[in-house]
Amino acid sequence: MTVKKKQEIELDVTGIAFGGRGIAKIDGYTVFVDQSVPGDRVLARIVKKKKSYAEARTLQIIEPSADRIEPPCRYAGWCGGCKWQFLQYGRQLEYKRRHVREAVEHIGQISGVPVHPVLPADKIFGYRNKMEFSCSDRRWLLPEELGRTDIPKDFALGLHVPGTFDKILDIDACLLQPEKGNRILNDVRDRIRASGLAPYGLRTHEGFWRFVMLRHSVAEDRWLVNLVTAAEDRGALAAVAGYLMEAHDDIAGVVNNVTAKKAAVAAGEYEVPVSGRAFVQEQLGEFVFEVSANSFFQTNTAQAEKLYDTVRRYAQLSGSESVVDLYTGTGTIPIWLSADAGRITGLEIVESAVADAGKNCEKNQITNCRFVAGDIRQSISQIEHRPDVMIIDPPRAGMHKDVVKSVLDMAPEKMVYVSCNPATLARDLSLMAETYHVAEIQPVDMFPHTFHIEAVARLVRK
Ligand SMILES: C[S@@+](CC[C@H](N)C(=O)[O-])C[C@H]1O[C@@H](n2cnc3c(N)ncnc32)[C@H](O)[C@@H]1O
C-alpha cells in the first residue's frame, strides 16, 4: 500500500521514535505520527511523503492508548514546550531509557552497554528554574479562539507551536515553571503592552520586545527577569522594571539584554542592569551558586543534584586526582567534585559563566578549581598535564571532532560523558570506542513531559 501527501488515513501506532513521535507501519513502510504513542489508533493526515518514510499529523484519536492520561495544561497538544503531557510518567521514563539504548546501539554501533532505568524526577510540574518566552507580532490562535474579535492578533508572549516559526502561542500559565512565574509573566505582558513599543516580528525583524526570560532560584525563592530587546531604551525598561519590582518583592532583579541579531536566540550582545541584582543565588547540595541571565545552569535544580551525584559516582575519585571538566558552564561540576579531587580545571566559552564560576568558588571557599575561558577547540591546548579523569558535558550538538581528537590524545584513564542528546552522545562514544569501553549509562530525567533525556556514560580506557 502506498500513501499520498494530504491523504487521511487510519493508523495503528506500534512504536516510538527519537523526537517522541509515534511509529505506524503500513506493509513495512514507516509513518511517523505526531502526537501519538504506541497503543493509539488514530486518524492522521500525511504531511510529508518520502521514499522510505512518511510523516503524519494526528487529526483524531479513534482509540486511545491505555498509557494516555488527561493533560492538565490547556495548551497541551499545541505548545512545543512539552509534547508528552498526555503520556503517563512511568511510560515516559520507559521510552526515554529505550531512546538512549537504541541510540547507542544504532547510531553508536556499540552493543551490550548496560543502560540503567532512568532516575525519575520527584516533581513533574513546576520543575523548571528557567523559562524563555518569545514575543511576536503574530499570535497563534487556539481552535476555540479562531474567529473571535476580542483577541488581539498582533501581539503574543509565549511559546512556539511546532512547525510555525513566526506565530507564537500566547501563554498565561506554563505548568513547567513554578506558579509564581506565571503571575510575573502576565504582569510583564501587561507592562510590555502598556509601553507602546511593538513586539518583535519574527518575519519582519521589526519591533522592540523580543524575549522574556524568567529565572527562579529554589533556594532563595526569588526571580530574575531578563527582558531581551532589539535596541536600547532605558526609559521603557525602567518603567517595566519599576512596576515589577514594586509589585513582586520576590523579584531579585531585572536586566535587559540587547541584541540586533536576527537569530531567535534569547541572548543579548550586551546586558544592561535595570533594577536590583543581575543574578539569583541558587543552592545545590551544600554549595551556593550565583547565576546570571546568560550563564548556563541546569534547568531542573532538584534533578541537577541527582545528575551530579551520578557524575561523582562514575568519576570514582579518591581525593588526589587531577580532573578536567570540558564545557563547565558556571563551574557546577568542579565545585560539586572539589572535595573528591586534587585539582580541577574547567573549560567554558561564555565569559560571564567563567566569571560566575570563579565567584562561585570564592563563595564556597574552594581553592582547587580553576577555569579557562574560550572555545574548547583552542583552549584545550592550554591543559598541559594529562588528567586522570575527564568530565565532558557538551551542548546538544555534542563535541566537535577536533575536541574528540584532543581528548583521545590526552588519554585520561577514565571519562564521564554527560549528555542531553542521546544521538550526539552515541556518535561521540562511537568516535572514542576504539580506545574507550563504555562501562554503563545512567539516564536522569531532567525534563518530564518532554522526550528530552539527560544521560551519564562511564568510560574506561581499554
Ligand atoms: C550542557 S552545558 C553544561 C554546563 C555544566 N557542565 C553544567 O552542568 O551546568 C554546556 C556548556 O558548554 C558551553 N560551550 C558550548 N560550546 C562550547 C565551546 N565550543 N567551548 C567551550 N564551551 C562551550 C556552553 O556555554 C555551556 O555552558
The ligand as an SDF file (V2000), in Angstrom:
LIG
                    3D

 27 29  0  0  0  0  0  0  0  0999 V2000
   25.2990   21.4230   28.6920 C   0  0  0  0  0  0  0  0  0  0  0  0
   26.1200   22.8630   29.2720 S   0  0  0  0  0  0  0  0  0  0  0  0
   26.9830   22.1600   30.6410 C   0  0  0  0  0  0  0  0  0  0  0  0
   27.3490   23.0980   31.7530 C   0  0  0  0  0  0  0  0  0  0  0  0
   27.7500   22.4930   33.0770 C   0  0  0  0  0  0  0  0  0  0  0  0
   28.5070   21.2680   32.9590 N   0  0  0  0  0  0  0  0  0  0  0  0
   26.5660   22.3190   33.9870 C   0  0  0  0  0  0  0  0  0  0  0  0
   26.2170   21.1940   34.3420 O   0  0  0  0  0  0  0  0  0  0  0  0
   25.9810   23.3290   34.3790 O   0  0  0  0  0  0  0  0  0  0  0  0
   27.2780   23.1130   28.0330 C   0  0  0  0  0  0  0  0  0  0  0  0
   28.2000   24.2870   28.2280 C   0  0  0  0  0  0  0  0  0  0  0  0
   29.1490   24.2750   27.1670 O   0  0  0  0  0  0  0  0  0  0  0  0
   29.4390   25.6080   26.8050 C   0  0  0  0  0  0  0  0  0  0  0  0
   30.0260   25.5480   25.4420 N   0  0  0  0  0  0  0  0  0  0  0  0
   29.3660   25.3470   24.2830 C   0  0  0  0  0  0  0  0  0  0  0  0
   30.2370   25.3080   23.2440 N   0  0  0  0  0  0  0  0  0  0  0  0
   31.4690   25.4900   23.7560 C   0  0  0  0  0  0  0  0  0  0  0  0
   32.7800   25.5360   23.1890 C   0  0  0  0  0  0  0  0  0  0  0  0
   32.9580   25.4120   21.8740 N   0  0  0  0  0  0  0  0  0  0  0  0
   33.8190   25.7400   24.0040 N   0  0  0  0  0  0  0  0  0  0  0  0
   33.6260   25.8660   25.3510 C   0  0  0  0  0  0  0  0  0  0  0  0
   32.4090   25.8050   25.9530 N   0  0  0  0  0  0  0  0  0  0  0  0
   31.3420   25.6310   25.1700 C   0  0  0  0  0  0  0  0  0  0  0  0
   28.1200   26.3100   26.9340 C   0  0  0  0  0  0  0  0  0  0  0  0
   28.2890   27.7000   27.0630 O   0  0  0  0  0  0  0  0  0  0  0  0
   27.5340   25.6490   28.2020 C   0  0  0  0  0  0  0  0  0  0  0  0
   27.8920   26.3770   29.3490 O   0  0  0  0  0  0  0  0  0  0  0  0
  1  2  1  0
  2  3  1  0
  2 10  1  0
  3  4  1  0
  4  5  1  0
  5  6  1  0
  5  7  1  0
  7  8  2  0
  7  9  1  0
 10 11  1  0
 11 12  1  0
 11 26  1  0
 12 13  1  0
 13 14  1  0
 13 24  1  0
 14 15  1  0
 14 23  1  0
 15 16  2  0
 16 17  1  0
 17 18  1  0
 17 23  2  0
 18 19  1  0
 18 20  2  0
 20 21  1  0
 21 22  2  0
 22 23  1  0
 24 25  1  0
 24 26  1  0
 26 27  1  0
M  CHG  2   2   1   9  -1
M  END
$$$$
